[in-house]
Amino acid sequence: MRYPATGKRLFGVAIPMGSIRTDGGWRLGEYPDLVPFAKLCARLGAGLVQILPVNDTGSQSSPYSALSAFALHPLYIRVCDLPEATKAPDAIKALDVFASLASPGERFPYGACLDAKLAALRTVYDAGSKAIKSDPELASFIAGNPWVKTYAVFKRLKSEYGERAWREWPARRDPTPADIGKLWLEKSAADEQYFHAWVQMRAAGQFAAAASAVASMGIALLGDIPILMNEDSADVWAERSFFDLTKRAGAPPDMYSTTGQNWGFPIYDWDAMAAGGYSFWKARVAEADRYYSAFRIDHVLGFFRIWALGEREETGCLGRFVPGASVTAGDLTDAGFGKPRLRWLSEPHLPGGELRSAALSAGEAERAIGAALDRIGDEDLYLFKRTIRGEADITGLGLETGLAEFLKTRWRDRALLAMGDGVYTPVWSYRDSTAWASLSDSERSTLGALFSAKAAQAELGWEKRGRELLSMLASSSSMLPCAEDLGAVPDCVPKVLAGLGIPGLRVPRWMRFWDLPGQPFKPLSSYSELSACTPSVHDTSTLRGWWESEDGRDAFAAEYCPGLSPVPERLDPDAALAVLGALAKAPSLLFVVQLQDALDCSGALRSADADSDRVNVPGSVDGFNWTWRMGPSVERLEAAETWIDDIRRACTRDGEN
């Protein structure tokens, strides 16, 4: 869809689809719930609604762990609205009973909700399967969406193989397009595969109708396209050549995670993508264009360079940027680092005394040596065996936890990471390694200069790649592209984004002069007009949660809200309104507020505990993440006139009603 507010400074509200609550609605938000929510947002003065990805993620609650880049999540289908539902009243009754079991204010139980919804959809399908399979509308939908057959076959095979990942299947792990075509035609599988195709047709119909209704209000719907794909997805299974399964994407260590992040997703083979005319990505954008008028490019830095890890690593420490800076053995020899010095820099050397101190017993130490290490001559000094290729191999030894963690720490203790064929790359934390500490000042200076020169060359490549890929995305639709550019941002990224007219993200709590004494906050006037400002995002605490539990509140208030004096320890409703009102004045094109932050502007509407309002806690996997649901319903908020007036007055910007 065409973005309806080109050049206008908009206020927007962000919410996950499943978090929407309506009177009489189900246990979590459904596609049609977008319509009353958008009407509420219009009353608040918002011209934009932002949602998280709505792809099918199967048993995974994270919307960034999809089974398909194209298939929508069945969880958000409103079953009672299906034209076939009249033939299966028991399915509707079962869903109503399940919904009645909800406890007040609960975070919705993802797994139980999915099971209930799929059971109801199956009942509806079974009641009318003969007519559904012969429906010309379904035949047209399948013909018009080539991904449907692949997805349906993949879902059917996962079911046949006990929901195991495709890498664990006993057969059909490496299909050709012809193989998938034959699997689709298997008569014994027709019912199962047509069920998944029908579910997708009905999900697309409901979502498209809701998106069209939102657009008719003049409100932009901002969707989210995750950059990476779950390895256990229909796309990786069927389009293997587009992915590099020997590497995993993640993020390097930072102030929030000393060991970095390993997301577990394969990286792309961009050369193969280019050879295919970027068909996969163009198809993803075209699919998004059916529903959205703006889209968020998740982890835009990954289109410039991605942090890649070996498939046996567990943390994000021993990664490298792809493409990235590398040095050859010849470069290092020329710099005065011959073969022995190179081994010292690139292979961790473990003193036997340290190992024995870390072990609970002499026997455990000897077991670790036998399983993981090789002795260097007659010295009490060891190297890791060639069979140890990553942290997962150390985990697999079954050693006592403390000793295993010691070995992993030492495994990461190196200055250079060998990439094969005499090529090396600096480890992210090479300055903290034992090998680096042993070098002379002159040697450190020489190596540092070499690394810096190689990094400068790499960044030229990042700029070229980022511009090519983002130009392709931006030109593939009339949607407004927005970039999530958080993290350690290379200088080329804002340059490319500005040149392509893509707004970047500004989270005020992180907008600081990090290299200056006291790390002062950057003034709002420094924010680019081509940006989206937001007090919090789904991976952070809410504004109130940050204010009351994390560092920076006083300096933040001094810069952005000097009228808050003294600075309150608790972000009461008046203070919350003051902060939102101040941030709304940023020159940013978009000012997007999570609904939780808006609800905190009312004592009657806010939750009792700000921590309960988080959407996700990165690095954790549990029933808490991705299951937040708004407390008051849309209808209750529609009646909260004072709150509506307060939010409208604080957040309305020029270009809005």
LOLUMDREN-60449 format. One record per residue (C-alpha): residue in one letter; x, y, z. Coordinates in steps of 0.2 Angstrom, whole numbers, plus 5000, padded with zeros to 4 digits. Each point is the difference from the previous one (the first is absolute). Last residue first. Example, Ala and Ser with C-alpha at 12.3 -4.5 7.8 and 13.67 -1.06 7.14 Angstrom:
<'s', <5068, 4995, 5036>>
<'a', <4994, 4983, 5003>>
This chain:
<'n', <4972, 5081, 5067>>
<'e', <5018, 4996, 4995>>
<'g', <5012, 5009, 4989>>
<'d', <5009, 5008, 5014>>
<'r', <5001, 4989, 5016>>
<'t', <4988, 4993, 5012>>
<'c', <5009, 4992, 5015>>
<'a', <4996, 5010, 5015>>
<'r', <4983, 5007, 4996>>
<'r', <4994, 4984, 4992>>
<'i', <5006, 4990, 5015>>
<'d', <4992, 5011, 5013>>
<'d', <4983, 5001, 4990>>
<'i', <4999, 4981, 4998>>
<'w', <5004, 4998, 5019>>
<'t', <4987, 5012, 5005>>
<'e', <4987, 4992, 4988>>
<'a', <5003, 4982, 5006>>
<'a', <4984, 4993, 4991>>
<'e', <5010, 4994, 4985>>
<'l', <5013, 4993, 5012>>
<'r', <4986, 4988, 5007>>
<'e', <4995, 4995, 4983>>
<'v', <5018, 4996, 4995>>
<'s', <5001, 4989, 5015>>
<'p', <5010, 5004, 5016>>
<'g', <5014, 4988, 5004>>
<'m', <5010, 5000, 4984>>
<'r', <5007, 4982, 4997>>
<'w', <5018, 4995, 5001>>
<'t', <5004, 4982, 4994>>
<'w', <5016, 5004, 4990>>
<'n', <5012, 4994, 5014>>
<'f', <4992, 4994, 5016>>
<'g', <4999, 4981, 4996>>
<'d', <5019, 4998, 4999>>
<'v', <5015, 5003, 4989>>
<'s', <5012, 5013, 5006>>
<'g', <5014, 5009, 4991>>
<'p', <4990, 5015, 4996>>
<'v', <4986, 5004, 5013>>
<'n', <4984, 5002, 4989>>
<'v', <4983, 5009, 5001>>
<'r', <5003, 5010, 5016>>
<'d', <4985, 5005, 5009>>
<'s', <5002, 4989, 5015>>
<'d', <5015, 5010, 5005>>
<'a', <4990, 5016, 5002>>
<'d', <4990, 4992, 5014>>
<'a', <4982, 5006, 5005>>
<'s', <4995, 5002, 4982>>
<'r', <4995, 5017, 4994>>
<'l', <4982, 5005, 4996>>
<'a', <4994, 5008, 5016>>
<'g', <5016, 5010, 5003>>
<'s', <5000, 5006, 4982>>
<'c', <5016, 5005, 4991>>
<'d', <5006, 4982, 5002>>
<'l', <4988, 4995, 4987>>
<'a', <5009, 5009, 4987>>
<'d', <5017, 4991, 5004>>
<'q', <4991, 4984, 4999>>
<'l', <4993, 5004, 4983>>
<'q', <5017, 5001, 4993>>
<'v', <5003, 5017, 4994>>
<'v', <5006, 5005, 4982>>
<'f', <5006, 5017, 4996>>
<'l', <5003, 5001, 4981>>
<'l', <5008, 5013, 4989>>
<'s', <5012, 5004, 5014>>
<'p', <5002, 5019, 5004>>
<'a', <4998, 4995, 5018>>
<'k', <4985, 5009, 5008>>
<'a', <4991, 4983, 5004>>
<'l', <5015, 4997, 5012>>
<'a', <4994, 5014, 5012>>
<'g', <4982, 4996, 5000>>
<'l', <5004, 4982, 5003>>
<'v', <5011, 5005, 5015>>
<'a', <4987, 5012, 5007>>
<'l', <4986, 4987, 4998>>
<'a', <5011, 4987, 5010>>
<'a', <5003, 5013, 5013>>
<'d', <4982, 5004, 5002>>
<'p', <4996, 4981, 5001>>
<'d', <5013, 4996, 5013>>
<'l', <5017, 4995, 4995>>
<'r', <5007, 4995, 5017>>
<'e', <5016, 5007, 5006>>
<'p', <4994, 5018, 4996>>
<'v', <5013, 5012, 4993>>
<'p', <4999, 5016, 5011>>
<'s', <4997, 5008, 4989>>
<'l', <4991, 4994, 4985>>
<'g', <5000, 5016, 4990>>
<'p', <5017, 4995, 4993>>
<'c', <4992, 4987, 4989>>
<'y', <5011, 4994, 4986>>
<'e', <5018, 5004, 5006>>
<'a', <4998, 5001, 5019>>
<'a', <4987, 4986, 4999>>
<'f', <5012, 4988, 4991>>
<'a', <5015, 5005, 5012>>
<'d', <4989, 4995, 5015>>
<'r', <4993, 4984, 4993>>
<'g', <5016, 4993, 4993>>
<'d', <5001, 4983, 5008>>
<'e', <4987, 4986, 5002>>
<'s', <4985, 4996, 5011>>
<'e', <4988, 5014, 5001>>
<'w', <5003, 5009, 4984>>
<'w', <5003, 4984, 4990>>
<'g', <4984, 4992, 5006>>
<'r', <4990, 5016, 4997>>
<'l', <5006, 5002, 4982>>
<'t', <4997, 4981, 4997>>
<'s', <5014, 4988, 5002>>
<'t', <5008, 4995, 4984>>
<'d', <4998, 4987, 4986>>
<'h', <4983, 5006, 4994>>
<'v', <5006, 5018, 4999>>
<'s', <5000, 5015, 5011>>
<'p', <4999, 5019, 5000>>
<'t', <4999, 5001, 4981>>
<'c', <5007, 5012, 4987>>
<'a', <4999, 4995, 4981>>
<'s', <5013, 5009, 4989>>
<'l', <5002, 5010, 4984>>
<'e', <4998, 5017, 5009>>
<'s', <5017, 4995, 5008>>
<'y', <5001, 5002, 5019>>
<'s', <5012, 5013, 5005>>
<'s', <4986, 5012, 5006>>
<'l', <4995, 4987, 5013>>
<'p', <5016, 5003, 5009>>
<'k', <5013, 4986, 5002>>
<'f', <5001, 4993, 5017>>
<'p', <5016, 5002, 5010>>
<'q', <5013, 4986, 5002>>
<'g', <5007, 5006, 5016>>
<'p', <5016, 5005, 4991>>
<'l', <4998, 4998, 4982>>
<'d', <5002, 4984, 4989>>
<'w', <4982, 4994, 5002>>
<'f', <4992, 5016, 4995>>
<'r', <4983, 4994, 5003>>
<'m', <4985, 4994, 4991>>
<'w', <4997, 4984, 5009>>
<'r', <4986, 5005, 5011>>
<'p', <4993, 5011, 4986>>
<'v', <4996, 4985, 4988>>
<'r', <5003, 5006, 4983>>
<'l', <4996, 4989, 4985>>
<'g', <5005, 5003, 4982>>
<'p', <4989, 5008, 4987>>
<'i', <5004, 4994, 4982>>
<'g', <5001, 5014, 4986>>
<'l', <5013, 4990, 4990>>
<'g', <5014, 5012, 5002>>
<'a', <4996, 5002, 5018>>
<'l', <5000, 4981, 5003>>
<'v', <5017, 4999, 4991>>
<'k', <5009, 5013, 5010>>
<'p', <4992, 4994, 5016>>
<'v', <5008, 4983, 4997>>
<'c', <5017, 5005, 4993>>
<'d', <5006, 5006, 5017>>
<'p', <4998, 4983, 5007>>
<'v', <4986, 4997, 5014>>
<'a', <5005, 4991, 5015>>
<'g', <4982, 4995, 5005>>
<'l', <4983, 5006, 4995>>
<'d', <4996, 5004, 4982>>
<'e', <4982, 4994, 4998>>
<'a', <4996, 5008, 4983>>
<'c', <4984, 5007, 4993>>
<'p', <4994, 4996, 4982>>
<'l', <4984, 5011, 4995>>
<'m', <4990, 4988, 4989>>
<'s', <4999, 5004, 4981>>
<'s', <5008, 4983, 4996>>
<'s', <5016, 4992, 4993>>
<'s', <5010, 5016, 4999>>
<'a', <5004, 5000, 5019>>
<'l', <5005, 4982, 5001>>
<'m', <5012, 5001, 4985>>
<'s', <5008, 5016, 5005>>
<'l', <5002, 4992, 5018>>
<'l', <5010, 4986, 4992>>
<'e', <5011, 5010, 4988>>
<'r', <5003, 5014, 5013>>
<'g', <5004, 4987, 5014>>
<'r', <5012, 4991, 4989>>
<'k', <5010, 5015, 4994>>
<'e', <5001, 5007, 5017>>
<'w', <5006, 4984, 5008>>
<'g', <5013, 4998, 4987>>
<'l', <5007, 5017, 5004>>
<'e', <4999, 4995, 5018>>
<'a', <5011, 4985, 4997>>
<'q', <5015, 5011, 4993>>
<'a', <4999, 5011, 5016>>
<'a', <5000, 4984, 5011>>
<'k', <5016, 4993, 4991>>
<'a', <5009, 5017, 5003>>
<'s', <4994, 4999, 5019>>
<'f', <5006, 4982, 5002>>
<'l', <5017, 5004, 4993>>
<'a', <5002, 5015, 5011>>
<'g', <4995, 4990, 5015>>
<'l', <5013, 4986, 4996>>
<'t', <5014, 5013, 4998>>
<'s', <4995, 5009, 5016>>
<'r', <4998, 4984, 5010>>
<'e', <5017, 4994, 4994>>
<'s', <5008, 5017, 5005>>
<'d', <4992, 5000, 5017>>
<'s', <5007, 4982, 5003>>
<'l', <4988, 4985, 4999>>
<'s', <4995, 4989, 5015>>
<'a', <4984, 5009, 5003>>
<'w', <4994, 4996, 4982>>
<'a', <5003, 4982, 5003>>
<'t', <4990, 5000, 5016>>
<'s', <4985, 5007, 4992>>
<'d', <4992, 5017, 5005>>
<'r', <5006, 5010, 4984>>
<'y', <4993, 4986, 4989>>
<'s', <4982, 5003, 5006>>
<'w', <4992, 4999, 4983>>
<'v', <5012, 4987, 4994>>
<'p', <5011, 5007, 4986>>
<'t', <4998, 4990, 4983>>
<'y', <5011, 4987, 4993>>
<'v', <5004, 4992, 4983>>
<'g', <5013, 4987, 4997>>
<'d', <4988, 4989, 4990>>
<'g', <4988, 4999, 5015>>
<'m', <4990, 5013, 5010>>
<'a', <5012, 5000, 5015>>
<'l', <4994, 5012, 5013>>
<'l', <5013, 5012, 5007>>
<'a', <5003, 5007, 5017>>
<'r', <4995, 4984, 5011>>
<'d', <4991, 4996, 5016>>
<'r', <4984, 4993, 4994>>
<'w', <5005, 4982, 5003>>
<'r', <5006, 5006, 5017>>
<'t', <4983, 5006, 5005>>
<'k', <4993, 4984, 4993>>
<'l', <5012, 4989, 5010>>
<'f', <4996, 5009, 5016>>
<'e', <4981, 4998, 4996>>
<'a', <5003, 4981, 4998>>
<'l', <5010, 5000, 5016>>
<'g', <4986, 5009, 5010>>
<'t', <4987, 4988, 4992>>
<'e', <5008, 4984, 5004>>
<'l', <5004, 4992, 4983>>
<'g', <4988, 4992, 4988>>
<'l', <5011, 5001, 4985>>
<'g', <4986, 5007, 4989>>
<'t', <5001, 5017, 5008>>
<'i', <5018, 5001, 4994>>
<'d', <4994, 4996, 4983>>
<'a', <4986, 5013, 5001>>
<'e', <5013, 5013, 5004>>
<'g', <5008, 4998, 4983>>
<'r', <5011, 4989, 4988>>
<'i', <5008, 4988, 5013>>
<'t', <5005, 4985, 4990>>
<'r', <5016, 5009, 4996>>
<'k', <5005, 4998, 5018>>
<'f', <5002, 5016, 5010>>
<'l', <5017, 5005, 5005>>
<'y', <5010, 4996, 5016>>
<'l', <5014, 5005, 5011>>
<'d', <5009, 4991, 5014>>
<'e', <5014, 4998, 4988>>
<'d', <5007, 4984, 4994>>
<'g', <4995, 5003, 4982>>
<'i', <4984, 5010, 4999>>
<'r', <4986, 4989, 5008>>
<'d', <4984, 4998, 4990>>
<'l', <4983, 5004, 5007>>
<'a', <4982, 4996, 5000>>
<'a', <4996, 4982, 5005>>
<'g', <5016, 4995, 5008>>
<'i', <5004, 5016, 5008>>
<'a', <4982, 5002, 5007>>
<'r', <5001, 4982, 5007>>
<'e', <5016, 5004, 5008>>
<'a', <4992, 5016, 5008>>
<'e', <4985, 4990, 5006>>
<'g', <5012, 4987, 5008>>
<'a', <5010, 5013, 5009>>
<'s', <4984, 5006, 5008>>
<'l', <4988, 5015, 5000>>
<'a', <5008, 5007, 4985>>
<'a', <5004, 5019, 4998>>
<'s', <5017, 4999, 5009>>
<'r', <5005, 4985, 4989>>
<'l', <4997, 5010, 4985>>
<'e', <5010, 5015, 5006>>
<'g', <5015, 4989, 5005>>
<'g', <5000, 4991, 4983>>
<'p', <5002, 5017, 4991>>
<'l', <4988, 5002, 4985>>
<'h', <5006, 5007, 4984>>
<'p', <4986, 5007, 4989>>
<'e', <5004, 5000, 4981>>
<'s', <5000, 5015, 4989>>
<'l', <5013, 5012, 5008>>
<'w', <5012, 4986, 5006>>
<'r', <4998, 4991, 4983>>
<'l', <5005, 5016, 4991>>
<'r', <5015, 5002, 5011>>
<'p', <5006, 4983, 4996>>
<'k', <4997, 5003, 4981>>
<'g', <5008, 5017, 4998>>
<'f', <4993, 5016, 5006>>
<'g', <5011, 5014, 4994>>
<'a', <4988, 5011, 4991>>
<'d', <5005, 4991, 4983>>
<'t', <4996, 4984, 5009>>
<'l', <4983, 5007, 5005>>
<'d', <4995, 5006, 4982>>
<'g', <5006, 4983, 4993>>
<'a', <4990, 4990, 5012>>
<'t', <4985, 5010, 4994>>
<'v', <4990, 5013, 5008>>
<'s', <4981, 5002, 5000>>
<'a', <4988, 5015, 5002>>
<'g', <4982, 4995, 4996>>
<'p', <4986, 4994, 4989>>
<'v', <4994, 4992, 5010>>
<'f', <5005, 5007, 5017>>
<'r', <5008, 4987, 5012>>
<'g', <4995, 4989, 5014>>
<'l', <5009, 4993, 5015>>
<'c', <4990, 5009, 5014>>
<'g', <4982, 4998, 4995>>
<'t', <4997, 4985, 5011>>
<'e', <4996, 4981, 4996>>
<'e', <5013, 4997, 4986>>
<'r', <4999, 4983, 4990>>
<'e', <4992, 5008, 4985>>
<'g', <5014, 5013, 4998>>
<'l', <4994, 5018, 5003>>
<'a', <4996, 5014, 4989>>
<'w', <4997, 5018, 5004>>
<'i', <4991, 5007, 4985>>
<'r', <5006, 5014, 4988>>
<'f', <4991, 5013, 4991>>
<'f', <4983, 4992, 4998>>
<'g', <5003, 4994, 5018>>
<'l', <5001, 5018, 5006>>
<'v', <4981, 5001, 4996>>
<'h', <4996, 4989, 5015>>
<'d', <4981, 4999, 4995>>
<'i', <4995, 5011, 4985>>
<'r', <4984, 5008, 5007>>
<'f', <4986, 5001, 4987>>
<'a', <4988, 5014, 4995>>
<'s', <4983, 5000, 4990>>
<'y', <4997, 4982, 5006>>
<'y', <4988, 4986, 4995>>
<'r', <5003, 4994, 4982>>
<'d', <5017, 5009, 5000>>
<'a', <5006, 4987, 5012>>
<'e', <4999, 4986, 4987>>
<'a', <5009, 5011, 4987>>
<'v', <5014, 5003, 5012>>
<'r', <5002, 4982, 5004>>
<'a', <4999, 4996, 4981>>
<'k', <5014, 5013, 4997>>
<'w', <5010, 4992, 5013>>
<'f', <4999, 4982, 4993>>
<'s', <5002, 5006, 4982>>
<'y', <5016, 5009, 5004>>
<'g', <5004, 4999, 4981>>
<'g', <5005, 4982, 5002>>
<'a', <5018, 5003, 4998>>
<'a', <4999, 5014, 5013>>
<'m', <4993, 4988, 5012>>
<'a', <5014, 4987, 4996>>
<'d', <5013, 5014, 5004>>
<'w', <4990, 5005, 5015>>
<'d', <5002, 4983, 5008>>
<'y', <4989, 5004, 5015>>
<'i', <5004, 4996, 5018>>
<'p', <4993, 4985, 5010>>
<'f', <4990, 5004, 5016>>
<'g', <5006, 4994, 5017>>
<'w', <4998, 5018, 5007>>
<'n', <5017, 4999, 5009>>
<'q', <5003, 5016, 5010>>
<'g', <5015, 5008, 5008>>
<'t', <5010, 4993, 5014>>
<'t', <5000, 5016, 5011>>
<'s', <4982, 5003, 4996>>
<'y', <4993, 5018, 5005>>
<'m', <5016, 5010, 4998>>
<'d', <5004, 4991, 4984>>
<'p', <5006, 4983, 4993>>
<'p', <4998, 4997, 4982>>
<'a', <4982, 4996, 4992>>
<'g', <4993, 4985, 4992>>
<'a', <4999, 4990, 4984>>
<'r', <5004, 4982, 4998>>
<'k', <5012, 4992, 4988>>
<'t', <5002, 4984, 4990>>
<'l', <4982, 5001, 4994>>
<'d', <5004, 5014, 4988>>
<'f', <4983, 5004, 4992>>
<'f', <4993, 5004, 4982>>
<'s', <5005, 4983, 4993>>
<'r', <4989, 4991, 5013>>
<'e', <4984, 5007, 4993>>
<'a', <4988, 4985, 5005>>
<'w', <5005, 4997, 5017>>
<'v', <5006, 5017, 5004>>
<'d', <4984, 5007, 4994>>
<'a', <4989, 4987, 5008>>
<'s', <5008, 5005, 5017>>
<'d', <5010, 4990, 5012>>
<'e', <5015, 5012, 4997>>
<'n', <4990, 5014, 5007>>
<'m', <5001, 5014, 4988>>
<'l', <5009, 5017, 5002>>
<'i', <4996, 5018, 4995>>
<'p', <4984, 5001, 5009>>
<'i', <4987, 5010, 4990>>
<'d', <4989, 5011, 5012>>
<'g', <4984, 5008, 4996>>
<'l', <4995, 5019, 5001>>
<'l', <4982, 5003, 4996>>
<'a', <4997, 5018, 4995>>
<'i', <4983, 5008, 5005>>
<'g', <4990, 5009, 4988>>
<'m', <4984, 4992, 5007>>
<'s', <4998, 4990, 4984>>
<'a', <5018, 4993, 5003>>
<'v', <4994, 4992, 5016>>
<'a', <4985, 4992, 4991>>
<'s', <5012, 4993, 4987>>
<'a', <5011, 4993, 5013>>
<'a', <4986, 4991, 5008>>
<'a', <4993, 4993, 4984>>
<'a', <5018, 4995, 4995>>
<'f', <5002, 4991, 5017>>
<'q', <4984, 4991, 4999>>
<'g', <5002, 4994, 4982>>
<'a', <5019, 4995, 5002>>
<'a', <4995, 4990, 5016>>
<'r', <4986, 4992, 4989>>
<'m', <5011, 4995, 4986>>
<'q', <5014, 4994, 5012>>
<'v', <4988, 4989, 5009>>
<'w', <4994, 4993, 4983>>
<'a', <5018, 4996, 4995>>
<'h', <5004, 4991, 5016>>
<'f', <4984, 4990, 4999>>
<'y', <5004, 4996, 4982>>
<'q', <5016, 4992, 5005>>
<'e', <4992, 4989, 5013>>
<'d', <4986, 4994, 4989>>
<'a', <5010, 4997, 4985>>
<'a', <5014, 4990, 5009>>
<'s', <4993, 4983, 4994>>
<'k', <4998, 5007, 4982>>
<'e', <5018, 5004, 4998>>
<'l', <5000, 5015, 4989>>
<'w', <5009, 5012, 5011>>
<'l', <5014, 4988, 5003>>
<'k', <5002, 4999, 4981>>
<'g', <5002, 5019, 4999>>
<'i', <5012, 5000, 5015>>
<'d', <5011, 4987, 4991>>
<'a', <5000, 5011, 4984>>
<'p', <5005, 5015, 5009>>
<'t', <5015, 4990, 5007>>
<'p', <4999, 4993, 5018>>
<'d', <5015, 4997, 5011>>
<'r', <4993, 4994, 5017>>
<'r', <4987, 4988, 4992>>
<'a', <5005, 4986, 5012>>
<'p', <5003, 4994, 5018>>
<'w', <4996, 5018, 5006>>
<'e', <5013, 5007, 5012>>
<'r', <5005, 5015, 4989>>
<'w', <4982, 5004, 4997>>
<'a', <4997, 5004, 5018>>
<'r', <4989, 4988, 5009>>
<'e', <4982, 5003, 5001>>
<'g', <4997, 4981, 5002>>
<'y', <5005, 4995, 4983>>
<'e', <4983, 4999, 4992>>
<'s', <4996, 5017, 5007>>
<'k', <5016, 5008, 4994>>
<'l', <4996, 4992, 4983>>
<'r', <4983, 5008, 4999>>
<'k', <5006, 5017, 5005>>
<'f', <5014, 4999, 4986>>
<'v', <4987, 4995, 4987>>
<'a', <4989, 5014, 5005>>
<'y', <5014, 5013, 5000>>
<'t', <5007, 4994, 4983>>
<'k', <4982, 5000, 4992>>
<'v', <4996, 5017, 5007>>
<'w', <5017, 5008, 4994>>
<'p', <4993, 5002, 4982>>
<'n', <4986, 5012, 5005>>
<'g', <4989, 5004, 4986>>
<'a', <4996, 4981, 4996>>
<'i', <4997, 4996, 5018>>
<'f', <4988, 5015, 5002>>
<'s', <4991, 4996, 4983>>
<'a', <4997, 4981, 5005>>
<'l', <4994, 5007, 5017>>
<'e', <4987, 5011, 4992>>
<'p', <4995, 4986, 4987>>
<'d', <4994, 4990, 5015>>
<'s', <5003, 4981, 4997>>
<'k', <5010, 4997, 5015>>
<'i', <4989, 5011, 5011>>
<'a', <4984, 4991, 4994>>
<'k', <5007, 4983, 5005>>
<'s', <5008, 5006, 5016>>
<'g', <4984, 5008, 5007>>
<'a', <4999, 4993, 5018>>
<'d', <5018, 4995, 5000>>
<'y', <5005, 5018, 4997>>
<'v', <4990, 5007, 5014>>
<'t', <5006, 4986, 5012>>
<'r', <5018, 5003, 4994>>
<'l', <4998, 5019, 5003>>
<'a', <4994, 4997, 5018>>
<'a', <5014, 4988, 5004>>
<'l', <5012, 5013, 4993>>
<'k', <4993, 5013, 5011>>
<'a', <5000, 4990, 5016>>
<'d', <5018, 4994, 4997>>
<'l', <5006, 5017, 4996>>
<'c', <4992, 5007, 5016>>
<'a', <5008, 4986, 5011>>
<'g', <5017, 5004, 4993>>
<'y', <4999, 5019, 5002>>
<'p', <4992, 5001, 5017>>
<'f', <4994, 5018, 5000>>
<'r', <5008, 5012, 5013>>
<'e', <4987, 5001, 5013>>
<'g', <4991, 5015, 5005>>
<'p', <4984, 4991, 5007>>
<'s', <5002, 4981, 4998>>
<'a', <4995, 4992, 4984>>
<'l', <4989, 4985, 5001>>
<'s', <4986, 5008, 4990>>
<'a', <5011, 5000, 4985>>
<'f', <5001, 4981, 5000>>
<'v', <4981, 4999, 5001>>
<'d', <4997, 5012, 4986>>
<'l', <5013, 4991, 4989>>
<'a', <4990, 4983, 5003>>
<'k', <4984, 5009, 4996>>
<'i', <5007, 5006, 4984>>
<'a', <5006, 4983, 4995>>
<'d', <4983, 4992, 5005>>
<'p', <4991, 5011, 4988>>
<'a', <5009, 4992, 4985>>
<'k', <4989, 5002, 4985>>
<'t', <4998, 5019, 5003>>
<'a', <5019, 5002, 5001>>
<'e', <5002, 4998, 4981>>
<'p', <4998, 5019, 4996>>
<'l', <5014, 5003, 5013>>
<'d', <4995, 5014, 5013>>
<'c', <4998, 4988, 5015>>
<'v', <5018, 4994, 4997>>
<'r', <5008, 5017, 5002>>
<'i', <5018, 4996, 4993>>
<'y', <5014, 5007, 5011>>
<'l', <5008, 4983, 5005>>
<'p', <5000, 4995, 4982>>
<'h', <5016, 5010, 4998>>
<'l', <5003, 5006, 4982>>
<'a', <5010, 4991, 4987>>
<'f', <5013, 5010, 4990>>
<'a', <5017, 4999, 5008>>
<'s', <4996, 4983, 5007>>
<'l', <5003, 4990, 5016>>
<'a', <5003, 5016, 5009>>
<'s', <5012, 5004, 5014>>
<'y', <4998, 5019, 5001>>
<'p', <4982, 5000, 5007>>
<'s', <5007, 4991, 5015>>
<'s', <4987, 4988, 5007>>
<'q', <5008, 4984, 4992>>
<'s', <4988, 4986, 4998>>
<'g', <4996, 5004, 4982>>
<'t', <5007, 5017, 4996>>
<'d', <4987, 5005, 4986>>
<'n', <5004, 5018, 4995>>
<'v', <4992, 5014, 5009>>
<'p', <5015, 5012, 5002>>
<'l', <4998, 5013, 5014>>
<'i', <4987, 5014, 4998>>
<'q', <5001, 5019, 4997>>
<'v', <4985, 5011, 4999>>
<'l', <5002, 5018, 4992>>
<'g', <4991, 5016, 4999>>
<'a', <4997, 5002, 5018>>
<'g', <4989, 5014, 5007>>
<'l', <4994, 4989, 5015>>
<'r', <4983, 4999, 4991>>
<'a', <5009, 4992, 4985>>
<'c', <5008, 4988, 5012>>
<'l', <4983, 4994, 5006>>
<'k', <4994, 4998, 4982>>
<'a', <5016, 4990, 4997>>
<'f', <4996, 4988, 5015>>
<'p', <4983, 4998, 4993>>
<'v', <5007, 4994, 4984>>
<'l', <5015, 4990, 5005>>
<'d', <4988, 4989, 5010>>
<'p', <4995, 4992, 4983>>
<'y', <5017, 4991, 5000>>
<'e', <4999, 4992, 5017>>
<'g', <5006, 5005, 5017>>
<'l', <5001, 4988, 5014>>
<'r', <4988, 4990, 5011>>
<'w', <4985, 5004, 4988>>
<'g', <4991, 5016, 4999>>
<'g', <4983, 5004, 5008>>
<'d', <5007, 5017, 5005>>
<'t', <5016, 5003, 4991>>
<'r', <5018, 4996, 5005>>
<'i', <5015, 5003, 4988>>
<'s', <5016, 4991, 5006>>
<'g', <5000, 4986, 4987>>
<'m', <5003, 5013, 4986>>
<'p', <5015, 5007, 5009>>
<'i', <4998, 5019, 5003>>
<'a', <5007, 5016, 4995>>
<'v', <4992, 5017, 4999>>
<'g', <5004, 5014, 4988>>
<'f', <5002, 5019, 5000>>
<'l', <5004, 5007, 4983>>
<'r', <5011, 5013, 4992>>
<'k', <4994, 5002, 4983>>
<'g', <5012, 4998, 4985>>
<'t', <4990, 4987, 4991>>
<'a', <4984, 4996, 5010>>
<'p', <4991, 4986, 4991>>
<'y', <5013, 4987, 4996>>
<'r', <4995, 4991, 4985>>
<'m', <4994, 4982, 5003>>
